[in-house]
Amino acid sequence: MAAVLHAVNDLRMERVPVPQVTSERNVLVRIASVGVCGSDVHWWKRGYIGPNRLQSPTIMGHEAAGEVVEVSGDARGLAVGDRVAIEPGYPCRRCEHCRSGHYNLCRDVVFLATPPVDGAFCEYITWPADFLFPLPDHVSMDEGAMIEPLSVGLHAARRAGVRAGDSVVVLGAGAIGLCALQAARAHGATTIIASDLVPLRLELAGKLGATEVLNAAEVDVEAAIMDLTGGRGVDVAIECAGTVPTIQMAMRVTRSGGRVQLVGMPAETEPELPLYELIQRELDVSGLFRYAGCYPPAIELVAAGRVDVASLITHHFPLEQTVEAMQFAHEHKDESIKVVVTAGNGDGNG
């Protein structure tokens, strides 16, 4: 059983064959938990992301964890029965970017649920052993699936250079924003301001380490940030909402010489930006594309209790109701943060 996207608004549950282990994808994994990502919904509702287009039926889903059920002879470090988080993109391992540790920038990355590559809303996938990461016994399969969005947040904190004692604002407190918030806290940020329009997200942000929460429907967020920082601005702004106004605001509320980390991706490809602010105040603005080398530390943070990803999961659906899960995530953003699809062996507790 798999959720196969045939065209815009045409997602079907279908029977598919169990994939065969190959020399490249040398481990067979039985899927347990898969998170519904905004990109999954985007593919379903628009049929494209950036330059990539849906051209053939493709299984969706890339935030996944499962159990190893078959290992080929050249897959080292894994055994049948291991519970693993699945890093959903593997690169060529040979190019300049791969060899310098920036494999997320490899032009030949094979990424789950990026057409024509099938994803994880199914019962089994095959995947390279070096992009499967064992989960400690006390880390659930649901938490294993959440290592993917946490890796985005961790990469954002790293790219932004968050340091001990920093003040940070996170604009947009969805799943990625809440992961970035916790990653900033783990890096030593002491003042963490979170802004969003949804009360559920802000309530959780407060529980997960935000020292201040700002409801953009009720307050002037920009003025409030400047007031909270004594007119100085924050050391780091992490933009996770993916809108032009919040990108512009991120640059205005960051102190001179501070850092702006762009995580959210706006619909506009060439938005108007306050370049005067950027140039005159020497702001360092960084882009971000997925992550590299973040799965091991992300798992360690969850295992040590330093980061709470389980609280972000608000709803569960069984695999056969993946279409309903996608619909719910799309239509109920004010009452859900992360919707997780569980396969037959996905009990959420590993």
Disulfide bonds with the S-S distance in Angstrom:
none
